[in-house]
Amino acid sequence: MADHYQEFQGLGVEVIAISTDSIYAHKIFAQSSPSLSKVTYPILSDHNQQIAQTYQVLNKDTGTANRAVIIISPEGLIKCILQYPNSVGRSIPELIRVIQALQFTQGNNKGAPANWQPNNEGLTIQWETVGKI
């Protein structure tokens, strides 16, 4: 995520990392991890697990949050939640594509079909065409 932070900023996206670890664990990890030293966006401690519970990503067996990406619109609406097994990493190109598709569909009557890419036309959303396209 840190390697692509400028791309997210270019899309007008704010990135916040949230972990159920304490701020002390974050500090030690930041001092010892080369990958975390690249992070320039906020990292929040959800040590009481309220955020993970609210977004339903808390693994109650381990007391940790599942790996998840939650895309929230500027209006505060949840637009997408992606949860990954801890053994599977995120696909940054796919996250960027999803954000671009959400931005493309915002405020127009177009949908972004499967495998939509920027500069594709999209689909016109009309009640008459539901189930026919």
QUISULTA-V536223 format. One record per residue. N is the residue number from 1. SS is DSSP state (H for helix, E for strand, L for the rest). PHI is phi in radians with two decimals (999 if undefined). BURIAL is I if it has 9 or more other C-alpha atoms within 8 Angstrom, else O. Layout:
N|SS|PHI|BURIAL, N|SS|PHI|BURIAL
This chain:
1|L|999|O, 2|H|-1.06|O, 3|H|-1.16|O, 4|H|-1.99|O, 5|H|-0.99|I, 6|H|-1.11|O, 7|H|-1.10|O, 8|H|-1.10|I, 9|H|-1.08|I, 10|H|-1.09|O, 11|L|-1.57|O, 12|L|1.38|O, 13|L|-1.79|O, 14|L|-1.69|O, 15|L|-1.90|O, 16|L|-2.34|O, 17|E|-1.65|O, 18|E|-2.26|O, 19|E|-2.37|I, 20|L|-1.40|I, 21|L|-1.24|I, 22|L|-1.31|I, 23|H|-1.11|O, 24|H|-1.22|O, 25|H|-1.13|O, 26|H|-1.06|I, 27|H|-1.11|O, 28|H|-1.11|O, 29|H|-1.10|I, 30|H|-1.11|I, 31|H|-1.34|O, 32|H|-1.93|O, 33|L|-1.83|O, 34|L|-1.06|O, 35|L|-1.22|O, 36|H|-1.26|O, 37|H|-1.16|O, 38|H|-1.45|O, 39|L|-1.27|O, 40|L|-2.03|O, 41|L|-1.73|O, 42|L|-1.13|O, 43|E|-2.09|O, 44|E|-1.76|I, 45|E|-1.69|I, 46|L|-1.90|I, 47|L|-1.04|O, 48|L|-1.51|O, 49|L|1.19|I, 50|H|-1.17|O, 51|H|-1.16|O, 52|H|-1.06|I, 53|H|-1.18|I, 54|H|-1.03|O, 55|L|-1.59|O, 56|L|0.99|O, 57|L|-2.08|I, 58|E|-1.39|I, 59|E|-1.58|I, 60|L|-1.16|O, 61|L|-1.20|O, 62|L|-1.79|O, 63|L|1.29|I, 64|E|-2.08|I, 65|E|-1.47|I, 66|L|-1.15|I, 67|E|-1.16|I, 68|E|-2.58|I, 69|E|-2.17|O, 70|E|-2.12|I, 71|E|-1.76|I, 72|E|-2.04|I, 73|L|-1.25|O, 74|L|-1.01|O, 75|L|-1.46|O, 76|L|1.55|O, 77|L|-1.66|O, 78|E|-1.27|I, 79|E|-1.79|I, 80|E|-2.83|O, 81|E|-2.22|I, 82|E|-2.09|O, 83|E|-1.99|I, 84|E|-2.14|I, 85|L|-1.10|O, 86|L|-1.04|O, 87|L|-1.52|O, 88|L|-2.14|O, 89|L|-1.44|O, 90|L|-1.40|O, 91|L|-1.81|O, 92|H|-1.09|O, 93|H|-1.01|O, 94|H|-1.21|O, 95|H|-1.07|O, 96|H|-1.13|I, 97|H|-1.08|I, 98|H|-1.09|O, 99|H|-1.08|I, 100|H|-1.07|I, 101|H|-1.16|I, 102|H|-1.09|I, 103|H|-1.18|O, 104|H|-1.09|I, 105|H|-1.43|I, 106|L|-1.14|O, 107|L|1.33|O, 108|L|-2.23|O, 109|L|-1.76|O, 110|E|-2.06|I, 111|E|-1.98|I, 112|L|-1.84|I, 113|L|-1.25|O, 114|L|-0.89|O, 115|L|1.11|O, 116|L|-0.97|I, 117|L|-2.30|O, 118|L|-0.92|O, 119|L|1.40|O, 120|L|-1.35|O, 121|L|-1.20|O, 122|L|1.50|I, 123|E|-1.93|O, 124|E|-1.33|O, 125|L|-1.62|I, 126|L|-2.44|O, 127|H|-0.97|O, 128|H|-1.16|O, 129|H|-1.73|O, 130|L|-1.05|O, 131|L|1.45|O, 132|L|-1.82|O, 133|L|-1.84|O
